Amino acid sequence: MQNKTEELKQQNALVLSHLGLHVKDIEKMADFYEDVLDFTLTDRGDVGNFKIVFLSRDPTEHHQLALISGRAEGNYFNLLNQISFRVPNLKILRAFYHRAVANDFISEMTAASHGNTISIYFRDPEGNRIEIFMDTPWHCAQPLRINVDFSLDDESLLNNVQTIASQQPEFQPREQWAQAMRKKMDYH
């Protein structure tokens, strides 16, 4: 492994900016991301024979998601595993959960926890898996996946997740884990 240069050691030297998806029905997909996930259409146009729609949830980013026409029919294997979005708290996660389950175009809704997060997973109208998650205040060894019951009140839901997470290897406060990772990654 090469030594990291001082520039690359900076915590935000490399930040994921955006994702592009080839889609079959660009209008349906744009509507889905606007209506269900509150993206804003920032631009659209043609690039050769392809149409492209740019969407963002961040006013400082021209786009976080680019939808590009031309996904082949019958293409049943998608190399993309999932698109993941972080939210700051359980209240907002619940709001997206209710919005998603109310949408006729989603499928495979799952509510789960990995101990260090609480997540919802579902598929968009063209089968791309979406994850929306919030961080919990603790860390435990991965992989871990437990079902979450959104009919529980916040306190009960969090207590259930913490009880299971606390029985896993490497259970510790998130900040303690993050300090160890900063040291491992040679960040100051």
C-alpha positions in Angstrom: 0.0 0.0 0.0 1.4 3.4 -0.9 1.9 6.1 1.7 -0.8 8.7 1.6 0.3 12.2 0.7 -0.6 15.0 3.1 -3.2 16.3 0.6 -4.9 12.9 0.5 -4.9 12.6 4.3 -7.3 15.5 4.6 -10.6 14.1 5.8 -12.6 15.5 2.9 -10.0 15.2 0.1 -12.3 12.7 -1.7 -16.0 13.1 -1.3 -18.7 11.2 -3.2 -20.4 13.9 -5.3 -23.1 12.3 -7.5 -24.3 9.1 -9.1 -25.6 8.5 -12.7 -28.2 5.9 -13.5 -29.2 4.7 -17.0 -33.0 4.5 -17.0 -35.7 3.2 -19.3 -38.4 5.8 -18.5 -36.7 9.1 -17.6 -39.9 11.0 -16.9 -41.3 8.4 -14.5 -37.9 8.1 -12.7 -37.5 11.9 -12.4 -41.0 12.2 -11.0 -40.3 9.4 -8.5 -37.1 11.0 -7.2 -38.8 14.4 -7.0 -42.1 13.2 -5.4 -40.8 10.4 -3.0 -37.3 11.6 -2.1 -37.8 15.4 -2.5 -35.0 15.9 -5.1 -35.2 19.1 -7.2 -34.8 19.0 -10.9 -31.9 21.4 -11.6 -31.3 20.9 -15.3 -32.2 18.7 -18.2 -31.2 18.3 -21.8 -29.9 16.0 -24.6 -26.4 14.5 -25.0 -26.3 13.1 -28.5 -29.2 10.5 -28.6 -29.6 10.4 -24.8 -31.7 12.5 -22.6 -30.4 13.5 -19.2 -32.1 14.9 -16.1 -30.1 16.4 -13.2 -31.5 16.3 -9.7 -30.2 17.5 -6.3 -31.2 17.9 -2.6 -28.2 20.1 -1.9 -28.3 23.8 -3.1 -24.5 23.8 -3.4 -24.4 20.8 -5.7 -25.7 21.1 -9.3 -26.6 17.5 -9.2 -26.3 14.5 -6.9 -28.2 12.3 -9.2 -28.1 12.2 -13.0 -30.7 10.1 -14.9 -29.7 9.1 -18.4 -32.0 7.5 -20.9 -30.9 4.4 -22.8 -31.1 1.6 -20.3 -31.6 -1.5 -22.4 -34.9 -3.4 -22.1 -34.5 -6.9 -20.7 -31.4 -5.9 -18.7 -32.3 -7.7 -15.5 -28.9 -7.5 -13.8 -28.0 -4.1 -12.3 -24.3 -3.7 -11.3 -25.4 -1.0 -8.9 -26.1 -2.5 -5.5 -27.9 0.4 -3.9 -28.1 4.2 -3.6 -27.8 5.2 0.1 -29.0 8.5 1.6 -28.3 9.6 5.2 -30.9 11.5 7.3 -30.2 13.1 10.6 -32.8 11.5 12.8 -35.6 8.9 13.3 -38.4 11.5 12.8 -37.2 12.2 9.2 -36.5 8.5 8.6 -40.1 7.7 9.6 -41.4 10.4 7.3 -39.6 8.9 4.3 -40.7 5.4 5.3 -44.4 6.5 5.3 -43.9 8.4 2.0 -42.3 5.4 0.4 -44.9 2.8 1.5 -47.6 5.1 0.2 -46.1 5.2 -3.3 -47.4 2.7 -5.8 -44.1 2.4 -7.7 -41.9 1.1 -5.0 -41.3 -2.6 -4.1 -39.5 -4.7 -1.6 -39.8 -2.4 1.4 -37.7 -3.6 4.3 -37.0 -1.8 7.6 -33.8 -3.0 9.2 -30.9 -2.1 11.5 -27.2 -2.8 11.3 -26.7 -1.8 14.9 -24.8 1.3 13.8 -27.7 2.5 11.6 -31.5 2.2 11.2 -32.4 1.8 7.6 -35.3 1.4 5.1 -34.7 -0.3 1.8 -36.9 -0.4 -1.2 -36.7 -0.4 -5.0 -37.5 2.5 -7.2 -39.8 2.1 -10.3 -36.9 0.5 -12.3 -35.7 -1.8 -9.7 -32.7 0.2 -8.3 -32.4 -0.4 -4.5 -32.6 2.7 -2.3 -31.4 2.8 1.3 -32.4 5.7 3.6 -30.7 5.5 6.9 -29.8 7.3 10.1 -26.7 6.7 12.2 -27.1 5.4 15.7 -24.8 6.5 18.5 -23.0 3.2 18.7 -20.9 0.8 16.6 -20.8 -3.0 16.4 -19.1 -5.5 14.1 -20.6 -5.8 10.6 -22.4 -7.4 8.8 -25.4 -7.4 11.0 -29.0 -7.1 9.9 -32.1 -7.2 12.2 -35.7 -6.3 11.4 -37.1 -3.1 12.7 -40.7 -2.5 13.6 -41.7 1.1 12.7 -45.0 0.6 14.6 -43.0 1.0 17.8 -42.5 4.4 19.4 -39.0 5.9 19.0 -37.8 5.0 22.4 -38.8 1.3 22.1 -37.4 1.0 18.6 -34.0 2.5 19.7 -33.9 0.4 22.8 -34.5 -2.8 20.8 -31.8 -1.9 18.4 -29.3 -1.0 21.1 -30.1 -4.2 23.0 -29.2 -6.4 20.0 -26.2 -4.2 19.0 -24.8 -4.3 22.5 -24.6 -8.1 22.3 -22.4 -8.0 19.1 -18.6 -8.0 18.9 -16.9 -4.6 18.9 -19.9 -2.8 20.5 -18.8 0.7 21.5 -19.8 4.4 21.2 -19.7 5.6 17.6 -17.2 8.3 18.6 -14.8 5.8 20.1 -15.0 3.8 16.9 -14.5 6.9 14.7 -11.4 7.9 16.7 -9.9 4.4 16.1 -10.7 4.8 12.3 -9.1 8.2 12.1 -5.9 6.7 13.6 -6.1 3.7 11.3 -6.6 6.0 8.3 -3.8 8.3 9.4 -6.0 11.3 9.7 -5.2 14.0 12.3 
